[in-house]
Amino acid sequence: MQATVSFGGSRRPKYLQLRDLLADIVQQLPPGAAVPTERELCDRFGVSRSTVRQALDRLEAEQRIYRRQGSGTYVAEPKIEQPLELTSHTEYMRARGLHPASKLIEVSRAVADPEVATMLGLADGGEALTIQRVRLADGEPLALETLFLDAVRFEGIATELDETQSLYQLLHSRYGVDLASTEETIEAVLASEGEAELLGMLPGAPLLRLSRQSRDADGIPTEYVRSLYRGDRFRFRTHLERSVLVPPVALDVRLRAGVPEDAAGLAAVFVSAWRDSYPGIVADAILEALDEREIADWLRTLIAADGSTMTVAEAGSHELVGFCRHGGDPDDGRRGHVYSLYVAPGAGGRGLGRRLLAHALDDLQQRRLDPVTLWVFERNEPALRLYASFGFAPDGGRRVKPEYGADEIRLRRVGKSAP
């Protein structure tokens, strides 16, 4: 029997100290090697079986080991660590010395659903190509990928994607398209029965779901991908540096009533705010088609009409940097309504939106228009947080305007003071 190890010099629980010792042992063993039995570990380290089990439970939760009922405990395969960067599965696996491959599950072409159409910048009725593949490395299934592409722009691409072909290389060589930027989200999910079967796992096993929208060098949406990575074989790495936050400089802004001559400046605010805030919410084709002259004519008519008030924010240089339009609710004249609230991107983050909204609510309160309603895009999370801080909450109203094609919800605020 080997000499016991003293655990008395630390305040950490004994099972965590044992976990550290066992982690060093496991690291020196090859994948698949047997870990000493619980009895052997008790004798070796002079601890109780309960302490050993807690230490092993921790290592199993960290996926450093795995247990087989009636057989024993074994060293798990090391996880593949992939940086969060714009590279393909094929390129990265080859760089690691692994043989990448893909198993094609399904290819289909159909009218894109609203989410996919938005992510690819497709017009209503636009078709998307859907390619579902299992991604492998050295023959082991690692991820289940569902790829969406503009079916017209990339006509015929499905026939050229073979088991070892890199999509990004094919986009470059066949279509002259190079990806330049991406936006990605990661969340933890559990494998369904079908997903588990394709990935060689048990149903309910942990997966990492990545959703990626990539754009080419011209800023055009090019691909939308949903990938499910095995949680026992993958982890992702990124490099972060702490930013020194500098308080924003306060704007020299005054609020005043809008006049028809403001229409052109307000149209510039409107277009820049939409294009800055609504990618991924409103289709890119709609954002690109915004015409400042048409919008200026529309705003000029609204300012001149009775029944609503246009408040504009004017910077010290007489530049218009925001506006808010409010008045009676079109569905019930006893209620107030906020029709629009926009701040130019360069003036954002300095409290101007809050100031405009508070001004409108004060005016509506003086006019005894209560409650106050407004419509907001359901996926516009920054706006939802702003309105919630003023006491607005969803009241169940929903709509989709054909010209925007995005879900809106109605918010209501009853007799509350602005913060």
LUMRO-837613 format. One record per residue (C-alpha): x, y, z. Coordinates in steps of 0.1 Angstrom, whole numbers, padded with zeros to 4 digits, always signed. Example, Ala and Ser with C-alpha at 12.3 -4.5 7.8 and 13.67 -1.06 7.14 Angstrom:
2
+0123-0045+0078
+0137-0011+0071
This chain:
419
+0000+0000+0000
+0013+0035-0008
+0016+0062+0018
-0014+0083+0024
-0015+0120+0015
-0021+0147+0041
-0051+0170+0034
-0049+0190+0066
-0031+0221+0053
-0059+0236+0033
-0094+0249+0040
-0107+0235+0008
-0130+0205+0011
-0110+0172+0011
-0129+0159-0020
-0118+0190-0040
-0082+0185-0030
-0085+0148-0041
-0100+0159-0074
-0069+0180-0081
-0047+0150-0075
-0068+0127-0096
-0069+0153-0124
-0031+0151-0126
-0032+0113-0127
-0059+0113-0154
-0039+0138-0175
-0010+0114-0177
-0031+0085-0189
-0041+0079-0225
-0077+0082-0236
-0097+0050-0227
-0072+0039-0200
-0088+0026-0168
-0088+0048-0137
-0079+0030-0104
-0109+0016-0086
-0126+0034-0057
-0111+0009-0032
-0076+0014-0047
-0080+0052-0044
-0092+0049-0008
-0062+0029+0002
-0038+0050-0018
-0049+0084-0004
-0062+0073+0030
-0097+0088+0025
-0133+0075+0027
-0152+0061-0003
-0176+0090+0000
-0147+0114-0006
-0135+0094-0036
-0169+0093-0051
-0174+0131-0048
-0140+0137-0064
-0148+0113-0093
-0183+0129-0097
-0166+0162-0102
-0142+0148-0128
-0171+0132-0146
-0190+0164-0146
-0160+0181-0161
-0160+0152-0187
-0124+0142-0179
-0136+0107-0172
-0165+0085-0179
-0181+0055-0161
-0194+0022-0175
-0219+0003-0153
-0203-0029-0141
-0170-0022-0159
-0152+0007-0144
-0140+0043-0148
-0120+0054-0178
-0101+0084-0191
-0122+0105-0216
-0111+0117-0250
-0096+0153-0247
-0119+0180-0260
-0112+0197-0292
-0107+0234-0284
-0118+0256-0312
-0113+0294-0313
-0143+0316-0320
-0132+0330-0353
-0144+0330-0389
-0130+0297-0402
-0146+0265-0416
-0148+0232-0399
-0128+0216-0427
-0100+0242-0425
-0097+0240-0387
-0097+0202-0385
-0070+0200-0412
-0049+0226-0392
-0051+0203-0362
-0039+0173-0382
-0074+0156-0382
-0091+0143-0413
-0124+0162-0418
-0154+0148-0436
-0191+0154-0439
-0221+0130-0441
-0249+0146-0461
-0283+0141-0444
-0307+0162-0465
-0307+0189-0492
-0339+0209-0499
-0350+0241-0516
-0381+0260-0505
-0394+0294-0497
-0375+0306-0467
-0392+0310-0434
-0392+0345-0418
-0361+0340-0397
-0340+0325-0425
-0352+0351-0449
-0342+0379-0425
-0308+0364-0419
-0301+0360-0456
-0317+0393-0466
-0342+0376-0489
-0374+0393-0501
-0408+0378-0494
-0411+0345-0513
-0373+0342-0517
-0360+0306-0518
-0334+0292-0495
-0312+0262-0499
-0311+0240-0468
-0282+0216-0464
-0280+0194-0433
-0248+0175-0426
-0230+0156-0399
-0195+0170-0395
-0168+0144-0387
-0131+0143-0377
-0112+0111-0382
-0145+0094-0387
-0160+0105-0354
-0193+0125-0356
-0187+0159-0338
-0214+0183-0350
-0248+0184-0367
-0249+0214-0391
-0279+0230-0408
-0267+0255-0435
-0289+0280-0452
-0279+0298-0485
-0296+0320-0510
-0308+0294-0535
-0306+0318-0565
-0273+0334-0557
-0256+0300-0551
-0274+0279-0577
-0259+0244-0580
-0237+0246-0549
-0252+0215-0533
-0239+0193-0561
-0204+0205-0556
-0202+0200-0518
-0185+0166-0513
-0174+0149-0481
-0141+0168-0478
-0149+0201-0496
-0146+0233-0476
-0177+0255-0481
-0157+0287-0478
-0131+0275-0504
-0160+0266-0527
-0176+0300-0523
-0143+0316-0532
-0134+0294-0562
-0168+0289-0577
-0187+0321-0568
-0160+0346-0561
-0174+0353-0526
-0152+0357-0495
-0166+0360-0461
-0155+0390-0441
-0175+0391-0409
-0198+0371-0387
-0221+0373-0357
-0224+0342-0336
-0244+0331-0305
-0238+0301-0283
-0262+0284-0259
-0264+0250-0242
-0291+0226-0252
-0299+0189-0247
-0298+0164-0276
-0331+0151-0289
-0335+0115-0298
-0329+0121-0335
-0299+0144-0329
-0284+0120-0304
-0286+0091-0329
-0268+0111-0356
-0241+0122-0332
-0236+0088-0315
-0248+0101-0281
-0275+0093-0256
-0307+0114-0258
-0305+0143-0233
-0267+0146-0236
-0253+0182-0236
-0248+0200-0268
-0235+0235-0277
-0258+0252-0302
-0241+0278-0324
-0260+0302-0346
-0240+0321-0372
-0248+0348-0397
-0219+0356-0420
-0215+0385-0445
-0192+0389-0475
-0167+0418-0481
-0196+0440-0494
-0216+0434-0462
-0242+0412-0480
-0256+0383-0459
-0241+0351-0473
-0248+0322-0450
-0269+0314-0419
-0258+0283-0400
-0272+0264-0370
-0247+0239-0356
-0250+0215-0327
-0216+0205-0313
-0211+0176-0289
-0206+0190-0254
-0183+0161-0244
-0159+0167-0273
-0159+0204-0279
-0151+0236-0262
-0147+0271-0276
-0121+0297-0268
-0119+0334-0274
-0096+0362-0263
-0110+0392-0244
-0094+0423-0232
-0108+0446-0206
-0120+0479-0221
-0116+0511-0202
-0150+0527-0202
-0150+0564-0208
-0182+0582-0198
-0199+0596-0229
-0196+0633-0234
-0230+0650-0228
-0246+0665-0259
-0255+0702-0260
-0291+0695-0271
-0323+0714-0268
-0358+0700-0274
-0382+0721-0295
-0414+0716-0315
-0407+0703-0350
-0416+0724-0381
-0420+0713-0417
-0386+0726-0426
-0371+0699-0403
-0383+0671-0425
-0351+0665-0444
-0329+0664-0413
-0354+0641-0395
-0355+0617-0425
-0317+0614-0422
-0321+0605-0385
-0348+0580-0393
-0328+0562-0420
-0296+0561-0401
-0314+0548-0370
-0332+0521-0389
-0300+0509-0406
-0281+0509-0374
-0307+0492-0351
-0328+0469-0373
-0304+0445-0392
-0316+0410-0383
-0350+0424-0374
-0361+0439-0407
-0349+0424-0440
-0317+0440-0453
-0335+0446-0486
-0360+0468-0469
-0333+0488-0450
-0313+0493-0482
-0344+0506-0500
-0351+0534-0475
-0353+0566-0495
-0347+0598-0475
-0366+0620-0499
-0397+0599-0497
-0394+0597-0459
-0389+0635-0457
-0422+0640-0476
-0440+0617-0452
-0426+0634-0421
-0434+0668-0435
-0470+0658-0439
-0471+0644-0403
-0456+0676-0388
-0481+0698-0407
-0511+0676-0397
-0531+0681-0365
-0535+0655-0339
-0499+0647-0330
-0468+0665-0317
-0433+0662-0331
-0405+0670-0307
-0371+0673-0322
-0336+0672-0306
-0313+0699-0320
-0276+0698-0312
-0257+0731-0307
-0246+0732-0343
-0283+0732-0354
-0280+0695-0364
-0310+0673-0358
-0300+0643-0338
-0334+0628-0327
-0371+0631-0326
-0402+0617-0309
-0438+0620-0321
-0467+0615-0297
-0504+0623-0294
-0538+0606-0290
-0541+0569-0296
-0557+0564-0331
-0578+0535-0316
-0591+0554-0286
-0588+0592-0283
-0589+0590-0245
-0555+0573-0245
-0520+0586-0253
-0497+0571-0279
-0460+0573-0287
-0458+0570-0325
-0420+0571-0330
-0388+0576-0311
-0355+0578-0330
-0319+0589-0321
-0291+0592-0346
-0265+0565-0340
-0238+0591-0333
-0258+0606-0305
-0268+0573-0289
-0258+0561-0255
-0261+0596-0239
-0296+0595-0225
-0312+0614-0254
-0338+0587-0261
-0348+0588-0224
-0351+0626-0224
-0373+0626-0255
-0395+0599-0242
-0399+0616-0207
-0408+0648-0225
-0435+0631-0245
-0449+0613-0214
-0450+0645-0194
-0470+0662-0222
-0494+0633-0224
-0499+0633-0187
-0507+0671-0187
-0533+0664-0214
-0548+0636-0193
-0542+0610-0219
-0539+0578-0200
-0529+0550-0204
-0502+0554-0230
-0495+0528-0257
-0468+0523-0284
-0457+0496-0308
-0422+0481-0309
-0405+0454-0328
-0405+0423-0307
-0368+0416-0313
-0357+0451-0305
-0343+0443-0271
-0326+0477-0263
-0359+0495-0270
-0378+0470-0249
-0355+0476-0220
-0358+0514-0223
-0396+0512-0224
-0397+0488-0195
-0378+0513-0174
-0406+0538-0179
-0433+0513-0168
-0443+0500-0202
-0454+0463-0205
-0469+0441-0233
-0507+0441-0233
-0512+0413-0258
-0515+0433-0289
-0495+0420-0319
-0492+0429-0356
-0470+0425-0387
-0470+0453-0411
-0465+0441-0447
-0440+0468-0455
-0417+0457-0427
-0424+0420-0423
-0414+0419-0387
-0434+0411-0355
-0444+0441-0334
-0459+0440-0300
-0480+0467-0283
-0468+0481-0249
-0490+0499-0224
-0481+0522-0195
-0508+0532-0169
-0504+0562-0148
-0467+0560-0139
-0441+0587-0136
-0410+0586-0158
-0378+0577-0138
